[in-house]
Amino acid sequence: MSILSSKNILLGVSAGIAAYKTAHLVRAFIKAGANVQVVMTPASKDFVTPLTLSTLSKNPVHSTFIDKEDDNAVWNNHVDLGLWADYMVVAPATANTMSKMANGICDNLLLATYLSAKCKVYFAPAMDLDMYKHPSTLGSFKSLKSFGNVMIPATSGELASGLVGEGRMAEPEDIISFIEQDIIDGLPLKNKTVLITAGPTHEAIDPVRFIGNHSSGKMGFEIAKASANLGAKVILITGPTHQKVSHSLITVIPVVSAQEMYEAAHLYFEKADIAILSAAVADYRAKNVATQKIKKKDTTLTLELEKTKDILASLGQIKTNQFLVGFALETNNELEHAKLKLKKKNLDLIVLNSLNDKGAGFALDTNKVTLIDKDENAIVYELKSKTEVAKDLLNTIINTIDA
């Protein structure tokens, strides 16, 4: 999954021969998981049809302030378009359109939308060699960058005029890569490695039976996605679960038993900046695992259990600069038990949730948590989706580290 997944991309198309590439660019944004709307200058429709871009983006394409359909005037609200976008991309950005953007000239829907946008704006210049190097064009580059807009540099190559040189619009895949990297570079967890454990463990009794619990892994997977969306490289160690994730910054390490999770956590912990252990690890395992399926003979079955290794406590003993976070799922004396676990296991933060809270616990899409730091300061949150809980947790970690 790309960092652009679920983001709203507003693509502005101006009238240059490179507009033919926008069909591929829209497809690339869609493939990255983004939502795309397209605004065209009227003249750009001579180079690529609105029908093509509408079909690919799965949204209507606008080029004028008013669309006339069945004699009813439909107003295209440039303010709404600008506010909808998480990112605006003007590609191709011609000398004419860039000059107008730089000087506040507003004579078409694209320019009105640009002036209304509150989001980050990228522009990909495309023009002939002499136009690209002209002082007025260089002045437009300077002005647009001073506004906080980000230029996606043109490349060198054969141009429409037949000349060879700088001015060729970047290829669609390079535009996507440039934007992805630029977004990541500005994220708070860029260059950080986050180690996360998730899901249950299964402790074998015999070849077909195991000791387990009801953990679905949803909370850990949401934390992994939220961490990656903040720019972190994520190592996700997960027990058996039906949860899936696909993200370029997430590496999934599947394990089954508590011992396997222990070994994987210790393998990756040294290089982690942040470790969040949300897995529901079995406290006990069978002391002797049968090599053959245990047959039903008597009315009762006695199993001898032994403790598993405490992953969280063992990491707390060896941590150096890592920010270590644990989870406490309690059913009574919740706050007291969570604070005891925080100190005993040398944690920097603990996430407390209670099975007594409606909507919290295993296999649900919601959770209600209290975050307790090493000074025992507690932040109590209302019931939220696990997606929002993950964001709250990471914001707290980031604010604590940066303090």
N, C-alpha and C positions, 0 to 999 in steps of 0.2 A: 504494500500500500504506500502511496506517495504522500508526502507532507501536504500535497494539494487536495487530498481526499476530503470530500464534503465541503470544500471551499467554494465560494461564489466568485467566478471569474467573469469580468465584463471585458469583452474583446472589442476594441475600437479599430475599425478597418478604414484606412484612407486610400486615396486613388493613386496607387503605384502598381507597376507590373507585378511586384512581389505579392500582391493581394491574392494571386492564385495559390500561394502557399498556405493561406489561412484555412483552407479546407482541411489540410493535414494538421494544422495547428489546433483547430477545434477538436479533431479526432484525438489528438494527443492529450489535450486537457481532459476530455471525457474518459479516456483510457486511464488517466491518473486518478479518476474518481471525482473530478470537479464538476460543479454545476456551471453551465456556460450560457451567457446571453451575449448577443452580438449587436453592436451599433455601427452602422456604416455611413460614410459620407455619401451623398447622392452620386458623385462621380465615380466612387469605387465600384458601383454596380456595373460599370462597363468592363470590369476586370474579373469579377466573380459574382455569381448570382445570389441574391438573398435566399432563394429556394434551396440552393446547395447548403448554405450555412445554417439555415433553419432546420433542414433535415438532419444534419449532423449534430447540431446542438440540442435538438428536440425542443426548441423554443422559437417563438416568432422573432424575426429579425427586423429591426427598426432603422430607418434612415431619414425620416422626416418627423416633424412635431405632430402631424395629424395624419392618421391612416384613414382612408375613405373606403368603407366596406358597406355595400348595400345602401349607399347614400347616407350612412350614419357616420359622422365624424368621430374618430377615436383618438383621444389625446394621449400621446406618448410622454409620460412624465419623466423628464430628465433627472429631476431631483430624486424620485423613487429609484431610478436605475442606479444613480450614483451611490445612494445609501444602501442599496441591496448588495453591492460588491464588497467582497473581502479584499480583492485586488483588481486593479484595472490594467489592462495591457493594450497599448496602441501599437499595432503591427499590421501592415507596415506603417511607419510614421514618416510621411513625406516631408520635404522641406517646407511646403506650403502649410501643412497641418501643424508642424512643430513651431513655425513662426507665429501662427495664430495662438497656439497654446502658450507660448512664451510671452505674448503681448496681450493676452486677455481678450482677443477677438472672438466673438461668439456668433457665428453666422450659420451654424448648422447644429443638428441634434448631438452629434458626437462631441463638439466643442462645449456645448451647454452641459452635457453630462460630465465631461472632464472637469469643468469648473465647479460642478456640484459635488464631485466625489470627495469623500472623507477618507478614503482608503489609500494605501500605497499605490503609486502609479509607475508602471514600467513602460518604456517606449523603445521600439526597435527600428532605428532609422533604415531607410531604403531609398537610394537615389543614385544618380550617375556620379562618377568620380569627381568631376569639377564642382558639381553642386555640393557634394559632401565636404569638400575642402574650402568652400567659399566662406569668407569671414562672417557673412550673415548667418549661415548655417552653424558655424562654430559658436557664434553668439547665442543661437537658440539652444544648443547643447548646454552651454554654460548656465543660461537662465533656468532651463528646466531642471538641471541638477541642483541649482541653488534653491529651488522650490521643494527639494526633497524627492523629486522624481528620480527613478533609476534607469540609466541608459543601458540597453543591451547592445554592445558594440556590433557594428556591421563588420562583415568579413571581406576579404579580398577575393576576387574571382572575376569571371567574365560577366560583364554587365549587359543590359538590354541594348545599349548603344553599340556594342561590339568592342568597347574599350575593356581593358583588364585592369582592375585596381580596387581600391576600397570603396565601399558603398553598397555591397550586396547584403540584403537582410539575412540575419542569422537563420539557420535552418530550424524548422519547428522543434525537432528533438533537442537542439541546443538551447532554444528559448526556454523550453520546459526545464532543462537541467540548470540553466542559469537562475531561473526564478526559484526553483527548489533550494538550490545552494544558498542563494541570497536570503531566503526565509530562514533556513537553518542557522546561517551565520548570525542572525539577529535574535535567536532564541536563547532563553536563560540557561538551558542545560546543554548547550553546544559544548562539545569536547568533554562532556561528563559521561561516565559509564554508570548505569543503574542496574543493579542486580536485584531480581525479583523472584520470589518463590510463590507458587500458586497451586491451588487445587488440593486434593487429598493425597494420602499415600495408601497403598494397598500392601498389607503384610500377610504373606502367604501362610496358610495353615497346611495345605496340601496342594497338589498341582491344579485343583479347580476351585478352591475356596480361599478366602482372605478375610482379614480384619480391615475394615475401612470406616469411612464416615460420610456424611451427606454433603460435604463441600463440593461445589460445582466449579470453582475456579474463576467465577465471574469477576469477583473483586480484584484479584491479581491481574487478570487479563485487562481490565479497565485501567489499572495503574500502569501497566506496560504500555498501552496505547497512549495514555496521557503523557507519559514520560517521553516517548518517541516524538509525539507532537510538539514537545517543548525542546526538541533537538538532541535528546540523549541517545547514546548507543545503549540498547537494552539487552541484557541477558535474562531471558525468562525461563526459569527452571520450573517445570510443571509436572505434577503428578497426573494420573489418569483422569481425563476430562473430555467432554464433548466440545469445549470452547475452541475456537479457531481465531487466528490472527495472521494477517499478512501485511507486513510493513518493512520497508527497506532498512529501517534502523533496529529492528527486533530480531534477535536470534533465539529460537526456541530450543530448549534442551529438555527432551522428555525423559522422565524417570518414573519408576513404579514405587519403590520402597523408600522408607525413611533413610536407610543406609545409603541408597543411591543418591537421594537428595542431599544428604550430609556431604558426601564426597564431591558432588557437583558444586555445591555452595562453597566449599573450601577451595576448590580448584579455581573459581572465578573471583573470590572475595578480595584477594590481594590487589587486583587491578580495578576494583570498584570504587567509585567516589561515594555512592549512596547504595545502601542495601535495604530493601523493604521485604520483610519476610511475612507474607500474608498466607502462606500455605497452612492447611490444617494437618499437621504431621501427627501420625499415630504415636502415642506415648508408650505403647507396648507392642511387642511382637511375639509370635510363638517361639519358645525357646528351642523346640525341635520341630522342624518342618517335615511332615511325612513325605516320603518319595512317591507313594502311591495314594490314590484316593482313599480317604478314610471311609470304611463301610459302616452302615448303621447296624449296630449289634445290641447295645444296651440302651436303656431309656435315657441315660445321661452320658455326657462326654466331658471329661476333664482335660483342660488345656493348661499347660504351665507357660506363663508369659514372663518375659523379661523386658526391662526398660530399653527403649531405643535411645540413641544419642540425642542430646538436646542441641539442635543445630543453632538456635538463636543464642543460647548461653555460650556455646563454644566460640562463636564469632565475636561475641562481646568480650571474651577473654583475650582475643588476639588482635582486635581492631587497633588501628593506628590513627589514620586520618579519616576513616570512613564514617559517614553519618548513618547510624544503624537504627532501623525502625522495626518494631515488632507489633504484633496484633494480640489482643486479649479478648477472647469471646467468653463472657462470664454469665452466670445464672444467679449469683447472689454475692452480696458485698462487693459489687462490681468495681467501684472506684478504689477501694482499699486493696483488692487483689491486683488491679492493674498497676497501681503505684509500686507495690511490692515487686512485681515482675520487672518494672522499669529499672529499679535500683539493682535488683539481684542479678539481672542479665546485662547490666552496663549498657543500657540503651540511651539513645538521644531523644527518642520520641516513641510513644506507644499509642496505638489506635485501639480504643476500647469500644466494643459493642456488646449488647446484651440480648440474649434470647428472650428476655422479658419484654423487649420493645417490639410492638407490632410493626411488621414490615422490615425488620432487621433479621439477619441470620443467613443460613445456607440457602442456595439455589434460588434466591429472590433477585429481582432487578433493582431493589432499593436497599438502603442501609441507613442506620442512624448511629453516628459515632461521636465519641468524645476524644479529642487529641490532647495528650498530656506530655509536656516536655520534661527535660531532666530536672528542672527546678520545680516540678509538680504544678506548673500553671496549666489549667485545663480550659479548653475551648469546646463548648457543647454545640453541636450542630443539630438542626432539625432533620427529619426524615427526608432523604434525597435519593435520586437515582445513583447507582454505583458509579456512573460516569461522572456525575457532579462531585461525589465523595472523593473520587480519585483526583480531580482537579483541586479540591480544597486541601487534600493531603499534600500534594506537590507544591502548591503555593505556600503552605506553611513551612515545608522543608526549605524551599528557596529563600523565603524571608528570614528563616533562622540562620541559614548558612551565610547569607549576605549581611546579616546584622553585625 
